[in-house]
């Protein structure tokens, strides 16, 4: 298995409408992965590879699927989003005038 990443110039849409610019003087940008282990569902053609009709058991290798943040950690996440997140494509109706991507409707 291999992991591929890409960086692209999204100055016109992923940076508060171009207000925050990428500092290209720091290029080339690099990323590396060490001891990476993915346990994930694959989303393709509008459906997931993970079963959704029954919650995973605590002994299942997919037990993480049923985990949720408690109220304290939800508040912490909201604080980080409020103070550090500069762009959320799930609120970008200018970029998606025909409707937001389907994952934006997932609770």
GUNU-362793 format. One line per field, with one value per residue: x, y, z of N, C-alpha, C in turn. Coordinates in steps of 0.05 Angstrom, whole numbers. Example, Ala and Ser with C-alpha at 12.3 -4.5 7.8 and 13.67 -1.06 7.14 Angstrom:
2
n_x = [264, 257]
n_y = [-114, -45]
n_z = [156, 142]
ca_x = [246, 273]
ca_y = [-90, -21]
ca_z = [156, 143]
c_x = [264, 258]
c_y = [-66, 1]
c_z = [156, 157]
//
This chain:
107
n_x = [17, 9, 17, -6, 2, -19, -4, -34, -46, -90, -106, -147, -195, -192, -176, -204, -230, -186, -161, -122, -58, -16, 50, 97, 151, 170, 171, 204, 147, 142, 122, 120, 111, 110, 109, 54, -13, -72, -141, -198, -259, -281, -304, -345, -378, -424, -433, -412, -357, -361, -405, -467, -513, -511, -484, -414, -381, -347, -302, -290, -250, -265, -284, -277, -312, -360, -348, -353, -345, -345, -384, -349, -302, -324, -334, -281, -262, -294, -274, -222, -234, -260, -218, -174, -186, -189, -218, -275, -301, -351, -385, -382, -417, -410, -370, -395, -447, -488, -501, -477, -423, -438, -418, -419, -468, -469, -479]
n_y = [-24, 45, 114, 174, 244, 310, 378, 438, 499, 536, 587, 619, 598, 567, 599, 637, 665, 684, 719, 701, 685, 636, 625, 620, 622, 585, 538, 479, 443, 391, 326, 271, 203, 159, 94, 88, 70, 54, 51, 49, 69, 60, 106, 107, 121, 140, 106, 71, 28, 6, -29, -1, -14, -40, -27, -28, -79, -75, -106, -110, -96, -49, -16, 37, 64, 75, 111, 173, 244, 269, 319, 358, 351, 363, 417, 435, 422, 456, 505, 504, 502, 552, 588, 574, 550, 569, 562, 529, 484, 465, 506, 539, 568, 598, 573, 525, 532, 501, 468, 440, 392, 322, 299, 340, 341, 301, 279]
n_z = [0, -14, 2, -23, -28, -40, -55, -70, -105, -75, -67, -86, -67, -18, 23, 55, 15, -13, 21, 57, 41, 10, 31, -12, -9, 26, 0, -28, -6, 39, 60, 105, 124, 178, 203, 191, 196, 170, 185, 158, 126, 59, 14, -40, -100, -74, -31, 29, 48, 97, 141, 158, 184, 233, 297, 310, 349, 413, 410, 358, 300, 279, 319, 331, 299, 325, 364, 398, 411, 477, 512, 533, 502, 452, 458, 463, 412, 381, 399, 379, 324, 318, 331, 300, 250, 183, 138, 114, 74, 75, 85, 43, 1, -44, -73, -83, -114, -133, -92, -31, -20, -10, 37, 73, 95, 131, 196]
ca_x = [0, 24, 2, 1, -8, -13, -8, -42, -50, -119, -108, -172, -219, -189, -162, -222, -234, -161, -150, -97, -42, 5, 77, 111, 180, 177, 171, 183, 133, 145, 108, 129, 95, 126, 92, 27, -31, -99, -164, -217, -280, -277, -329, -345, -404, -446, -437, -389, -349, -367, -433, -479, -538, -508, -461, -392, -376, -322, -279, -287, -228, -277, -298, -274, -334, -382, -338, -361, -333, -363, -391, -325, -285, -338, -329, -253, -260, -307, -256, -200, -245, -265, -194, -153, -195, -193, -235, -292, -314, -379, -400, -374, -438, -400, -355, -414, -473, -508, -505, -453, -417, -456, -406, -425, -494, -466, -479]
ca_y = [0, 70, 138, 197, 269, 332, 406, 453, 528, 541, 615, 632, 588, 554, 617, 659, 681, 696, 737, 689, 675, 616, 636, 601, 623, 562, 514, 459, 433, 362, 311, 244, 185, 138, 75, 96, 48, 65, 34, 68, 60, 71, 118, 107, 121, 146, 87, 65, 0, -3, -33, 20, -24, -49, -15, -47, -87, -63, -123, -108, -79, -23, -5, 66, 76, 83, 130, 201, 262, 278, 348, 374, 350, 377, 445, 440, 421, 481, 527, 502, 510, 581, 603, 566, 542, 593, 556, 505, 482, 458, 531, 556, 567, 611, 553, 504, 544, 480, 452, 431, 363, 305, 294, 363, 336, 279, 289]
ca_z = [0, -15, 8, -39, -19, -59, -47, -94, -100, -71, -58, -95, -54, 8, 41, 62, -10, -22, 41, 68, 18, 15, 30, -29, -4, 42, -18, -33, 17, 40, 81, 108, 141, 190, 218, 185, 195, 165, 189, 149, 107, 33, 4, -69, -114, -56, -9, 45, 50, 124, 146, 175, 195, 260, 309, 314, 376, 424, 403, 329, 291, 271, 342, 330, 284, 342, 384, 395, 430, 498, 510, 539, 479, 431, 463, 456, 383, 371, 405, 359, 298, 319, 334, 281, 223, 167, 116, 117, 48, 79, 87, 20, -19, -69, -88, -90, -117, -139, -68, -17, -23, 6, 64, 90, 108, 150, 224]
c_x = [18, 5, 12, -12, -3, -19, -15, -47, -80, -124, -135, -196, -215, -176, -179, -225, -209, -148, -124, -82, -22, 32, 94, 141, 189, 177, 200, 172, 136, 129, 120, 111, 113, 107, 62, 10, -59, -120, -188, -238, -274, -304, -327, -373, -428, -451, -410, -383, -355, -397, -444, -504, -535, -483, -439, -389, -350, -298, -273, -263, -239, -292, -297, -298, -356, -373, -347, -347, -354, -366, -366, -307, -298, -333, -300, -249, -271, -288, -233, -210, -249, -239, -172, -162, -202, -212, -250, -308, -344, -397, -396, -395, -430, -385, -374, -442, -495, -514, -479, -448, -433, -444, -412, -452, -493, -464, -454]
c_y = [25, 93, 161, 222, 290, 359, 421, 482, 532, 569, 627, 621, 577, 573, 642, 677, 695, 716, 727, 676, 654, 629, 616, 603, 599, 536, 504, 449, 402, 350, 283, 229, 164, 120, 81, 71, 59, 43, 51, 54, 73, 81, 119, 105, 123, 125, 80, 35, -11, -7, -11, 10, -34, -36, -36, -54, -76, -81, -122, -90, -51, -10, 25, 79, 86, 103, 158, 218, 268, 308, 366, 374, 363, 407, 452, 440, 447, 504, 527, 511, 541, 597, 597, 559, 567, 587, 530, 503, 475, 482, 549, 553, 581, 590, 531, 515, 524, 463, 442, 401, 346, 300, 317, 359, 314, 290, 279]
c_z = [0, -8, -10, -28, -41, -46, -72, -86, -99, -60, -64, -81, -26, 28, 47, 37, -19, -2, 54, 46, 28, 12, 14, -25, 13, 26, -22, -6, 16, 63, 82, 127, 152, 206, 214, 183, 192, 171, 182, 131, 81, 23, -26, -80, -95, -34, 4, 45, 77, 128, 165, 189, 223, 272, 314, 343, 386, 418, 373, 322, 282, 295, 343, 315, 301, 364, 377, 416, 452, 496, 515, 515, 454, 434, 456, 426, 371, 376, 384, 332, 297, 318, 313, 253, 206, 143, 121, 91, 51, 84, 63, -2, -45, -86, -98, -93, -123, -114, -57, -22, -3, 34, 83, 104, 128, 178, 238]
//
